[in-house]
Amino acid sequence: MARSSVFRLSGIGFGTWAWGNQLVWGYDPERDDDRLSHTFREAVTAGLTLVDTADSYGTGRLNGRSETLLGRFIAALAPAQQAGLVVATKLAPFPWRLGRRGFHRAFQASSYRLQGHLQRVQLHWSTARYAPWQESALLDGMADLVLQGKVQELGVSNVGPSRLAWMHNRLADRGVVLRSLQLQYSLLAPDDQRLDRLLRLCSELKIEVLAYSPLAFGMLGQLPDASPAPSTPLRRGLFRRLLPASLPLRRVMEEIALSHRASMVQVALNWCRSHGTTPIPGLRSPEQARDVAAALKWSLTDEEVQRLDLERQRCGERMPSNPFQSS
């Protein structure tokens, strides 16, 4: 995919999917919570001020754990640091959340867990492929939240160009701005022919693109000679399939990283930024927070972007597509 001249270098935020997720990330509250507190403070201090979460983050009895931890950590910040944050949560369109007030209780619960620190509400995924009538009502209800002054901004996630244009116009008719779109985007993301059209549409409509999984579950930070052993079966399976296939790509990433005295993580994030997206990598340690923030201090050259684009196209294996991604 060629880089468009309309794209400008964006910032970097961070995500909190791992905060409470035992299935994919092996979360343990006794082991992890103190470290996550330090991670959050390090990220904010380093200038990462957009933080993404969701009401469904946290497995089983830990459902909502990510928002609860985030609310606790924000409350411990100085008022000036709190004021500089943009906290965005996603509300899941579960089948039982119906009608214009289908998100009413979910929004209240998220706001409570976040201790009132909530600037942006996002639709977690599109129901266009299986229940478009549900999505229409929920979107209208989200717009009501803005018009009633209960939240400042709206965003959506896993939405294709056709549905995005429809959502933008429906909201615009009510005077509500669609602030952001989240999509899976990385050097190993699925190769979707609609992607270039989607990015250009976002640029035209001034919709910020938030790139989730920009490190492909950590794969893009692995040195060519690394032999990682992820702690959960899902990540182990992905690593077994994608590490060999991505070796030529990661060799180029390592070469570029060495030339900038940077990490491969920073190369992966700056590739996302070079294509006009705001990466939101998940953070689980203060060291990761510092590494991610360091990517803001430099950028890839056009030649380096082209090399990475070429190696990406040559890579035959990709991350799984999101099954809820709409057209």
TATASUL-V207004 format. One line per field, one symbol per residue. phi: phi as a letter, one per 30 degrees, with the letter a starting at -180 (. if undefined). psi: psi as a letter, one per 20 degrees, with the letter a starting at -180 (. if undefined). burial: 1 if it has 24 or more other ideal C-beta (glycine too) atoms within 12 Angstrom, else 0. A space follows every 10 residues. Layout:
phi=???
psi=???
burial=???
//
This chain:
phi=.ddddddcdc cbcacbeddj cddccidbed dcdddddddd ddddddjccc bcbadcdjdh dceidedddd eddddddded dddddccbcc cddeedccid cdcedddddd ddddhidbcb cbddadcedb aedddedddd dddeedddid bdbbbbbhbd dddddddedd dddcicddda bcadaadcde dcdddddddd ddddchcdcc cchdchijdd cddecdbdbe dbeddddddd dcdddceedd ddddddeddc hbcdeddddd deddciccdb ddbbbedddd ddddddcabd dedddddded ddddddcbdd dddcdcd
psi=pqpqiipqpa bpaqrkhini ohghikpohh hhgghhghgg hggghijoio ppaqijppqc ijpihghggg gghghiqqhh hghiqoppqp ppmqhinqrh khjghggggg hghjkinohp pqpgrqjhii mhhggggggh hghhhghjjh qhqqrrqlpr gghggggghg ghhjkppohq ppqporijqq npiigggghh ghghjlppoo oqlijlkihi jpqhjqmqnq iqhghggghh hhgghjghgh ggggggghhj larhghgggh gghhjjqoqm qqpiqhgggg gghhhiirqq rhghghghgg hghioiprqq qpijpr.
burial=1010001011 1111111111 1101101000 0110111011 1111010111 1111111110 0111111111 1011001000 0100111111 1110001000 0111011011 1011001111 1111111100 0001111111 1111110001 1011111111 1011111101 1000010111 1111111111 0101100111 1110101111 1111111111 1100000000 0000100110 0110111111 1111011000 0111111111 1111111111 1111110111 1111110011 0001101110 1100101110 0101110
//
